[in-house]
Every structure is written in C-alpha cells, then in structure tokens.
Amino acid sequence: MRKILIVDDIFTNRMLLREIIKKINAQSIEAQNGKEAISILRREQIDVVFMDIEMPVMNGLETTQYIRKHLPKPKCNVPVVAITAHDPAEFMQNYHDIGFTQFMSKPYSIDKIERVIANIEPQQQ
C-alpha cells in the first residue's frame, strides 16, 4: 500500500485529499507546513508527497528544495507533486527546476490523483 504525505495548511484541503487517497487504497499522513513535512519524511518511508505551494512557516517551494538538497538518499528523491490553485501556465515553466516531479492544479479528483500517481510509479522502480 502506497504511503502519501499530504502537505497543506488548510484543513479542508487535507481532508479532501485524505478521502480521495482512501478511495484509491493508499495510506495518507498529513502535515500543515513544510517543517512538519520534513520531520515526517525523516522518520517515515513515504512514496509520494502532495505539496501545497503557499503555506506559512515553510512554503512548498522552500520545502521541496530542502528535501532535494538536504535529505539523505533515497529520501531526497521522493516524488513531490506540486499542488496549487494558481494558473498552471505561470507555474509550469519552472516546476522541474525547483525539484517537483509533477504538477497538479486544484480542484482535486480521484481521476486526476490516480493519473498523477500512475505517471510517477515508473520513476520509482
């Protein structure tokens, strides 16, 4: 069973993602900001991270860059999916440079999440 880390400061966003992840038979863990996410990543084996971009304490960009530069292998290579309500055209140009594996715009759906995860799996093998 996949273990997915949901990182979002808004409770309702985490709750919605948690319910969708249950429906696709995966397990979820939640963090409210980047610092919590890094702490979880240090102690847990996580298969995919859904990372909100705008959060207090430590935002998604800072957190993803920290993961890539400071966590040991293989944790530094965990797939990180950027999630945002921003215009995808603005963000899509440089999301790989920041260290994101995929990009997913809100609103969420089961199909959208399943597609994103399916596109990530071959990279992990």
C-alpha positions in Angstrom: 0.0 0.0 0.0 1.4 3.4 -1.0 2.0 5.9 1.7 1.3 9.5 0.6 2.2 12.6 2.6 -0.3 15.5 2.2 1.3 18.9 3.0 -1.2 21.7 3.1 -2.0 24.4 5.7 -5.8 24.3 5.0 -7.6 21.6 6.9 -10.4 21.2 4.3 -7.8 20.6 1.5 -6.1 18.0 3.6 -9.4 16.3 4.4 -10.5 16.2 0.8 -7.1 14.7 -0.3 -7.2 12.2 2.6 -10.7 11.0 1.5 -9.6 10.6 -2.2 -6.4 8.8 -1.2 -8.5 6.3 0.9 -10.6 5.6 -2.2 -7.6 4.7 -4.2 -6.4 2.3 -1.5 -3.5 4.3 -0.3 -2.5 5.5 3.2 -2.1 9.2 4.0 -0.1 11.2 6.5 -0.7 14.9 6.9 1.5 17.9 7.6 0.4 21.5 8.0 3.6 23.1 6.7 7.0 22.3 5.3 8.7 21.9 8.6 6.3 19.3 9.7 6.7 17.6 6.3 10.5 17.4 6.6 10.1 15.9 10.1 7.8 13.2 8.8 10.0 12.5 5.8 13.0 12.0 8.1 11.2 9.3 10.1 8.8 7.7 7.7 9.0 5.9 4.4 6.9 8.0 2.0 6.1 7.0 -1.6 4.7 10.3 -2.8 4.3 13.9 -1.4 1.4 16.2 -2.4 2.9 19.6 -1.6 0.9 22.8 -1.5 2.8 25.8 -2.7 1.6 28.6 -0.4 1.9 27.8 3.3 3.1 29.6 6.4 6.3 28.6 8.3 7.9 26.9 5.3 6.2 27.1 1.9 6.2 24.3 -0.7 9.0 25.7 -2.8 11.4 26.0 0.1 10.4 22.6 1.4 10.9 20.8 -1.9 14.3 22.5 -2.4 15.3 21.4 1.2 14.2 17.8 0.5 16.3 17.7 -2.7 19.4 19.3 -1.2 19.5 18.1 2.5 17.7 14.8 3.0 19.8 11.7 2.5 19.3 9.2 -0.4 16.8 7.8 -1.2 14.6 10.2 0.7 15.8 13.2 -1.3 14.4 11.6 -4.4 10.9 11.1 -3.1 8.4 12.2 -5.8 6.9 15.6 -4.9 3.7 16.7 -6.6 3.1 20.5 -6.5 -0.5 21.3 -5.8 -1.8 24.8 -6.3 -4.8 26.8 -7.3 -2.6 29.2 -9.3 -2.6 29.5 -13.0 -0.8 26.4 -14.3 0.7 28.3 -17.2 2.7 30.5 -14.8 3.9 27.7 -12.7 4.6 25.0 -15.2 7.6 26.7 -16.8 9.9 26.1 -13.8 8.4 23.5 -11.5 11.1 20.9 -12.5 13.9 23.4 -11.7 12.5 23.7 -8.2 12.6 19.9 -7.8 8.9 19.0 -8.3 8.2 15.7 -10.0 4.7 16.6 -11.2 2.3 19.4 -11.1 -1.4 19.1 -10.2 -3.9 22.0 -10.2 -6.8 22.3 -7.8 -9.6 21.2 -7.7 -8.7 17.5 -6.9 -10.5 14.5 -8.3 -9.9 10.7 -8.0 -9.1 10.5 -11.7 -6.6 13.4 -11.5 -4.8 11.9 -8.5 -4.7 8.4 -10.0 -3.2 9.8 -13.2 -0.5 11.7 -11.3 0.4 8.7 -9.2 0.5 6.4 -12.3 2.9 8.8 -14.0 5.2 8.7 -11.0 5.4 5.0 -10.4 7.8 4.1 -13.3 10.3 6.6 -12.0 10.5 4.9 -8.6 11.3 1.4 -9.8 
